[in-house]
Amino acid sequence: MSENMALKDKVVLIVGGSGGIGAASARQFSDAGARVVITHRPGADKASAAANLLTTFRGDGHAALPADVADTATLLALRDAIEARYGRLDVLVNSSGFTKPVPHSDLDALDDELIDRMFAVNWRGQFATIRTFAPLLKASGDGLIVSVSSIAGMTGAGSSIAYCATKAGIDVMTKSLARSLAPEVRVLGVSPGVVDTGFVPGRGADFNAKTAATTPLKRVATADDVAAAILSCATHLTFSTGTTLVVDGGRSL
C-alpha cells in the first residue's frame, strides 16, 4: 500500500509540530495525504509562526492549535477542538520537549527547579498527552502513538542527566503503553542521536562536525531523517508495537 493510500483521510496530531522534527514530520505526513494538526505554545507570535508553517503543507484540512503539554487543561481543550473539527484522531506524534545543557559532573547546576521542569515537559507532558487522546485513538481502531525519544535514554550521555532520564522514561512508557493500549492502538518510539536543529542551546556547526566525524555514517541526522522514521511507523511498520526505532547513523554503537 502506498503512503498516500495508507494515510488518506487520516487525522494526525503532532504535538510540538512547530519545532524542527515536528515540523518536518508534519510536512511529510501532509505529503502522504493526511490531515495534520500541529500544536504551538500559547501566544500570538507563536500562533502566527505556526499558521505560516501550515502554508508549506500539501493538501488541505490542516490546523494549528495552542497547547502546553505541562498544562493538562490545554490538552483537554485541544482534544475538544480536534473532536469538534474532525471527529476522529488516528495518529499522535509526541515531539514536544526541551533541554538545557548541564555538565554531568556539575551536580549542583542540575537544581530541583530544572529537574522538575524537565520531567513536567519531557515525560509527564508526553504521558498526559497520550492519556488525553487515548479514547480518540482507540475509537479509530487503528490508532498509532509515536513518541520522540533520544539515544541519550540508552547511553546516558546527553545534554544533562535529567534529560537522559526523561528519555529513558519515554522508552519504558512506550513498552508499558503498548501492552495496555493494544490491540486498538500501537505505541512506538523513535530515538535520534544528534540532529541538525537548534534544539540544544549552544550547539552549532562545530559540534555537529565533531559529532559527524565520530559517527559511523559520518554525518548527523537531519530533521527529515527522523521524520521519515516517524512516518514509517504509520506506513510500513504496521505490525510493530512497544519498540523504539534508533535513528542515529550508528552513533550509539
Summary of the structure (lengths in Angstrom):
residues: 253
radius of gyration: 17.3
end to end distance: 33.1
largest distance: 53.2
contacts: 874
relative contact order: 0.14
helix: 48%
strand: 15%
